[in-house]
Amino acid sequence: MNEFMAENLARQKSGGRFVEEWPTSVIPIASVAHPGAARALSQVSAAQAALPETAGAVGGSDPPGLDFALAVARGLSDIPRRLDSRYLYDSRGSQIFEDICKQPEYYLTRAEATILAAAAGDIADKTGNVTLVELGSGSSIKTQILLDAFVSAYGSVDYRPIDVSASILEQAENEISARLPAVNVEALNCTYDDAFPHLASLSPAMLLFLGSSAGNLDSGESDHFWENVSTNLQAGDYCLLGIDINEDPRSLHAAYNDAAGHSAAFTRNLFARMNRELGASIDTGGIDHVARYVSRWRRVEIFARFNQGQRIDIVLLGSSFGIGHGELILTEVGRKFRLRQMVPYLCTFGLSAERIYTDPGRRFAVLLLKKI
Ligand SMILES: C[S@@+](CC[C@H](N)C(=O)[O-])C[C@H]1O[C@@H](n2cnc3c(N)ncnc32)[C@H](O)[C@@H]1O
């Protein structure tokens, strides 16, 4: 049984709700049948049916916030409820994520930067002077280590950062243009899916997917993602993948529950964003951040726990969802990987591991993959 099947079976056993698994006690979860779900789902379908063909494309002519409204309505109609983690990254969310990366507990960013600093020259030698295309580039701070190495080796480099968060993308583009004039940077503000068709025209290329963003995809999303990478990269193109390989529950718990509270602010901001963009009228003070490492599935699960019953209104769709006292809504997963499983998995998509770099603590790995 794979992780996806096991997860669904466990959900069925828990009556379709996420349950808390605390070491000392079990916190009872209020009954949270979704009385509004069927009605809301039919509203989602009606709203989708009324959309033009291009609906969902970033930069299309849809009413502002429609993508987000539909995604929230779908996620709140799901059993158990889960929200698409990409909406964590609005302008405020991207800034909070930068704060998380600087926390002493959040080892991922430092470990990956250490690896890149040691390996960048070797990577540039191995790939040759290719275009660097980065999915989910965020602030591109670590990427600047690679850009420096490519400029040293080849005098200049083309860089195409791609991110769904427009503000962090613009900030990164401005910073790189000012600091590294030999980098020809052109940003693309869109989703991974919208970016894939552009990859072929950028070959020879190295696709960057850093920050363990691969861990935010569940197993079904992961298959879809790597299938797209495989289809759209050309033979001989490269992919540089940064993944978290840590399985130590204590350090994982600390990393996703930083003492300064940035992780909690990140979770709450998703609901504050609903207030700002969807008129949701949520009391975000009534939401707790819950992050736990589930060793059985080797993933961190991050939830918003409602410590009082509330309603989430989505004005644009005319829908409203009741959230029960104590209910957990999944906002993000952070999967952790074993190299002995990940390398053969990637191979099934025609991506062969040419180099594997790890940090001295062996908590993080960067894989240089080649499309065969
Ligand atoms: C975990 S952060 C990693 C940022 C950066 N790569 C790093 O290593 O620090 C994920 C980034 O991917 C972006 N992102 C998340 N889902 C996305 C999607 N479906 N399409 C495009 N960008 C996405 C977010 O806006 C965010 O900047």
The ligand as an ORCA input file, in Angstrom:
! r2SCAN-3c Opt
* xyz 0 1
  C       8.811     26.642     -0.215
  S       8.893     28.162     -1.111
  C      10.515     28.018     -1.807
  C      11.081     29.318     -2.276
  C      12.530     29.235     -2.783
  N      12.630     28.331     -3.914
  C      13.436     28.762     -1.684
  O      14.111     27.751     -1.884
  O      13.499     29.411     -0.647
  C       7.827     27.802     -2.467
  C       7.762     28.899     -3.539
  O       7.017     28.379     -4.636
  C       5.966     29.260     -4.986
  N       4.847     28.388     -5.383
  C       4.133     27.537     -4.609
  N       3.261     26.850     -5.339
  C       3.409     27.286     -6.626
  C       2.784     26.933     -7.859
  N       1.837     25.994     -7.913
  N       3.191     27.559     -8.971
  C       4.184     28.517     -8.933
  N       4.803     28.882     -7.784
  C       4.424     28.262     -6.657
  C       5.690     30.093     -3.765
  O       5.155     31.362     -4.089
  C       7.061     30.170     -3.101
  O       7.764     31.303     -3.529
*
